[in-house]
Amino acid sequence: MKEGIVLIAHGSLDPEWSRPFERIALSLAAKLPAVAVGLAFLEHGPSLDETVTALVAKGAGSIRVVPVFLGQGGHVKEDLPRLISEAARPGVKLLLEKPVGEQPQIIEAIASAIAGTR
């Protein structure tokens, strides 16, 4: 059974907005070639359900849903658990992780990037 990862972000009508998320997904897929990586958006892009369907079609039986958000707001606390429930498939485990912005290395990377711009 293959592992899958869905990176989920807010979404925007502006196509330039999604480019950093696409780069993250491509980089992650290169670092984890045995893992099926997908990208989903709450608005204006492939939905979580669509992306889960695509990963299951690639053989994923366990899928980590990683919010590419800085913190836990209403989308992470309320919307994502509901969307994960709606995207559930028999025999497929979906696990909602904490937003990436809450990880210490991300906080430090952002602070370092800002400090380095002086």
Secondary structure, DSSP 8 states (H G I E B T S, - for coil): -EEEEEEEE---SSGGGGHHHHHHHHHHHHH-TTSEEEEEESSSS--HHHHHHHHHHTTEEEEEEEE-SSS--HIIIIIHHHHHHHT--TT-EEEE---GGGSHHHHHHHHHHHHTT-
